[in-house]
Amino acid sequence: MLKPSKIVCVGRNFAAHAAELNNPIPAEPLLFIKPPSSLAKLPEVRIPTDRGACHHELELAVQVQQRLRRATPEQASAAIGQVTLALDLTLRELQDKLKQQGQPWERAKAFDGACVLAEWLVVDDPAQLQQASFKLFCDEHLQQQGEATQMLMPIAELIAHISHTFTLEPGDVVLTGTPAGVGPLHVGQQLDLHLQFGATRGHWQGKVIADE
């Protein structure tokens, strides 16, 4: 299994999510990085309980299997090896405070366990990913749902764009943005994540626990 050197995240790639947080739609993708130490695996979703609300942001996660530097969308598409769903955990109150102070977001976005991944699925036809749909249920309530067709920048173009700023190494992960419906997680919640693209389906479960 390839290990990522970094997780590149994309903010505000869904217009409805930008609107729900009263954020402007960026002229180009808003990028930030999570370190490998932020990685965690379902079924456990560990959240800090002493730093304010911890929000879920459901995202389609893509792992590249080839080195990409200044790639074209065609090269980026061919480099996609695996896909899964991710929870980009966000300490929302802390993030808002940092934004108001003009400071970076890392304390709110890149803490230990802030990137929760489901099991990887092999991608045989990367073109199918642009038709992917995904959902998050919290205690059987539909909380988030999105389709890749709703992304402001399509997946292959997004990965190519990123590679013009950050060289992507084999194993690196790209989180492609979250749809509307983000909200706080609570200890004890049961989570269900669903992904479909082409004939491939993934279903994973998680449980929210306190990170002590």
Secondary structure as the mmCIF struct_conf table of DSSP 4:
data_model
#
loop_
_struct_conf.conf_type_id
_struct_conf.id
_struct_conf.beg_label_comp_id
_struct_conf.beg_label_asym_id
_struct_conf.beg_label_seq_id
_struct_conf.end_label_comp_id
_struct_conf.end_label_asym_id
_struct_conf.end_label_seq_id
BEND BEND1 SER A 5 SER A 5
STRN STRN1 ILE A 7 GLY A 11
BEND BEND2 ARG A 12 ARG A 12
BEND BEND3 PHE A 14 PHE A 14
HELX_RH_AL_P HELX_RH_AL_P1 ALA A 15 GLU A 20
TURN_TY1_P TURN_TY1_P1 LEU A 21 ASN A 22
HELX_LH_PP_P HELX_LH_PP_P1 PRO A 24 PRO A 26
BEND BEND4 ALA A 27 GLU A 28
STRN STRN2 LEU A 30 LYS A 34
HELX_RH_3T_P HELX_RH_3T_P1 PRO A 36 SER A 38
STRN STRN3 LEU A 39 LYS A 41
TURN_TY1_P TURN_TY1_P2 LEU A 42 PRO A 43
STRN STRN4 GLU A 44 ILE A 47
BEND BEND5 THR A 49 GLY A 52
STRN STRN5 CYS A 54 HIS A 56
STRN STRN6 LEU A 58 VAL A 64
BEND BEND6 GLN A 66 GLN A 66
STRN STRN7 LEU A 68 LEU A 68
BEND BEND7 ARG A 69 ARG A 70
HELX_RH_AL_P HELX_RH_AL_P2 PRO A 73 ALA A 79
STRN STRN8 ILE A 80 ASP A 88
STRN STRN9 THR A 90 LEU A 91
HELX_RH_AL_P HELX_RH_AL_P3 ARG A 92 GLN A 100
TURN_TY1_P TURN_TY1_P3 GLN A 101 GLY A 102
BEND BEND8 TRP A 105 TRP A 105
HELX_RH_AL_P HELX_RH_AL_P4 GLU A 106 LYS A 109
BEND BEND9 ALA A 110 PHE A 111
TURN_TY1_P TURN_TY1_P4 ASP A 112 GLY A 113
STRN STRN10 CYS A 115 LEU A 117
STRN STRN11 LEU A 121 VAL A 122
BEND BEND10 ASP A 124 ASP A 124
HELX_RH_3T_P HELX_RH_3T_P2 PRO A 126 GLN A 131
STRN STRN12 SER A 133 CYS A 138
TURN_TY1_P TURN_TY1_P5 ASP A 139 GLU A 140
STRN STRN13 HIS A 141 GLU A 147
HELX_RH_3T_P HELX_RH_3T_P3 ALA A 148 GLN A 150
BEND BEND11 LEU A 152 MET A 153
HELX_RH_AL_P HELX_RH_AL_P5 ILE A 155 SER A 163
TURN_TY1_P TURN_TY1_P6 HIS A 164 THR A 165
BEND BEND12 PHE A 166 PHE A 166
HELX_LH_PP_P HELX_LH_PP_P2 THR A 167 THR A 167
STRN STRN14 LEU A 168 LEU A 168
HELX_LH_PP_P HELX_LH_PP_P3 GLU A 169 GLU A 169
TURN_TY1_P TURN_TY1_P7 PRO A 170 GLY A 171
STRN STRN15 VAL A 173 LEU A 175
BEND BEND13 ALA A 180 ALA A 180
STRN STRN16 GLY A 183 PRO A 184
TURN_TY1_P TURN_TY1_P8 VAL A 187 GLY A 188
STRN STRN17 GLN A 190 PHE A 197
TURN_TY1_P TURN_TY1_P9 GLY A 198 ALA A 199
STRN STRN18 THR A 200 ALA A 210
#
